Amino acid sequence: MMSAQGLRITDQRKTLAKLFADTPGYQSPKDVYDYMGRSYAGLSFDTVYRNLRVLDELGVLEQVVFEDGVKFKLHCRGHDHHHHMICLQCGKTYPISYCPMDQTEVPDDFKVVKHKFEVFGYCKACSLEEESRA
């Protein structure tokens, strides 16, 4: 997908793609920076963040804003347009097939160009784990 969009495929971008392909769930830019820094001495945080943004814009990654900051994960390509319920503990996602935009009244003087809708909570396994600690 990167080369189809005219991006040069560098070793760093290959390593970045492999990280997201091999890692389920969400990664913070710092997580990615720490991982990439093991292989590429002198790598800057700005370079990592810029590549994350580019991959998000290309639709390779998807970005979600959590309470503790922005995180990225591999875009789930196997589904039509949908949104997510996201476990705050383990990062597991559940698709929401219904789109709330279908029921949203958009004023005539406003043009929607994109939208996001995420629901945050805890999956059953994480809820049971938390209850067993209490």
C-alpha positions as CSV (number, residue, x, y, z in Angstrom):
1,M,0.0,0.0,0.0
2,M,2.9,2.4,0.8
3,S,4.5,1.9,-2.6
4,A,1.2,2.2,-4.4
5,Q,0.9,5.7,-2.8
6,G,4.4,6.7,-4.0
7,L,6.2,6.2,-0.7
8,R,9.7,4.9,-0.8
9,I,9.9,1.6,1.1
10,T,12.8,2.0,3.5
11,D,14.1,-0.5,6.0
12,Q,12.7,1.7,8.7
13,R,9.2,1.6,7.1
14,K,9.5,-2.2,6.7
15,T,10.4,-2.6,10.4
16,L,7.5,-0.3,11.3
17,A,5.0,-2.3,9.1
18,K,6.3,-5.6,10.6
19,L,5.8,-4.2,14.2
20,F,2.1,-3.5,13.5
21,A,1.6,-6.7,11.6
22,D,3.0,-8.7,14.4
23,T,1.5,-6.8,17.4
24,P,-2.2,-6.9,18.1
25,G,-3.7,-3.9,19.8
26,Y,-2.6,-0.3,20.0
27,Q,0.9,1.2,20.2
28,S,1.8,4.6,21.4
29,P,4.3,6.7,19.5
30,K,6.7,6.1,22.4
31,D,6.2,2.3,22.2
32,V,7.1,2.5,18.5
33,Y,10.0,4.8,19.1
34,D,11.4,2.5,21.8
35,Y,11.0,-0.6,19.5
36,M,12.5,1.1,16.5
37,G,15.4,2.6,18.5
38,R,16.7,-0.9,19.2
39,S,17.5,-1.3,15.5
40,Y,18.2,2.2,14.3
41,A,20.6,4.3,16.4
42,G,20.0,8.0,16.1
43,L,16.4,7.6,15.1
44,S,14.4,10.7,16.1
45,F,11.0,10.7,17.7
46,D,9.9,13.2,15.1
47,T,10.7,10.7,12.3
48,V,8.7,8.0,14.0
49,Y,5.8,10.3,14.6
50,R,5.8,11.6,11.1
51,N,5.8,8.0,9.7
52,L,2.9,7.1,12.0
53,R,0.9,10.1,10.7
54,V,1.7,9.3,7.1
55,L,0.6,5.6,7.5
56,D,-2.6,6.8,9.2
57,E,-3.3,9.2,6.3
58,L,-2.8,6.3,3.8
59,G,-5.2,4.1,5.8
60,V,-2.5,1.6,6.7
61,L,-2.9,2.5,10.4
62,E,-5.8,3.8,12.4
63,Q,-5.3,6.4,15.1
64,V,-7.4,6.6,18.3
65,V,-7.2,9.2,21.1
66,F,-7.1,7.5,24.5
67,E,-7.0,9.4,27.8
68,D,-3.3,8.9,28.0
69,G,-2.6,10.0,24.4
70,V,-2.8,9.0,20.8
71,K,-2.2,5.4,19.8
72,F,-2.1,3.5,16.5
73,K,-2.9,0.0,15.3
74,L,-3.0,-1.7,12.0
75,H,-6.2,-0.7,10.1
76,C,-8.7,-3.5,10.0
77,R,-9.2,-3.9,6.2
78,G,-11.5,-6.9,6.3
79,H,-14.6,-4.9,7.2
80,D,-16.8,-2.4,5.6
81,H,-17.2,1.0,7.2
82,H,-17.5,0.5,11.0
83,H,-16.5,1.8,14.3
84,H,-15.1,0.2,17.4
85,M,-15.7,-0.7,21.1
86,I,-12.2,-0.8,22.6
87,C,-11.1,-2.4,25.9
88,L,-9.1,0.1,27.9
89,Q,-7.0,-2.7,29.5
90,C,-6.0,-5.1,26.8
91,G,-6.8,-3.1,23.7
92,K,-9.1,-5.7,22.1
93,T,-11.6,-4.2,19.7
94,Y,-15.1,-5.1,18.8
95,P,-16.6,-3.8,15.6
96,I,-19.8,-1.7,15.7
97,S,-21.5,-2.2,12.4
98,Y,-24.0,0.5,13.0
99,C,-22.8,4.0,12.1
100,P,-24.2,6.9,14.3
101,M,-23.7,9.3,11.4
102,D,-26.7,7.7,9.7
103,Q,-28.9,9.2,12.5
104,T,-27.0,12.5,12.9
105,E,-28.6,15.7,11.6
106,V,-26.0,17.6,9.8
107,P,-26.7,21.3,9.3
108,D,-27.0,22.5,5.7
109,D,-24.0,24.8,6.1
110,F,-21.7,22.0,7.3
111,K,-19.9,19.5,5.1
112,V,-18.8,16.3,6.8
113,V,-15.5,15.0,5.3
114,K,-14.7,12.2,7.8
115,H,-15.8,11.0,11.2
116,K,-14.8,8.7,14.0
117,F,-16.8,7.0,16.8
118,E,-15.3,4.9,19.5
119,V,-16.7,3.4,22.7
120,F,-14.3,2.7,25.5
121,G,-14.8,0.1,28.3
122,Y,-13.6,-3.3,29.4
123,C,-14.0,-6.7,27.7
124,K,-15.4,-9.6,29.6
125,A,-11.9,-11.2,30.4
126,C,-10.5,-7.9,31.7
127,S,-13.7,-7.2,33.8
128,L,-13.5,-10.7,35.3
129,E,-9.7,-10.3,36.0
130,E,-10.4,-7.0,37.8
131,E,-13.2,-8.5,39.8
132,S,-11.0,-11.4,40.9
133,R,-8.4,-8.9,42.3
134,A,-11.0,-7.1,44.4
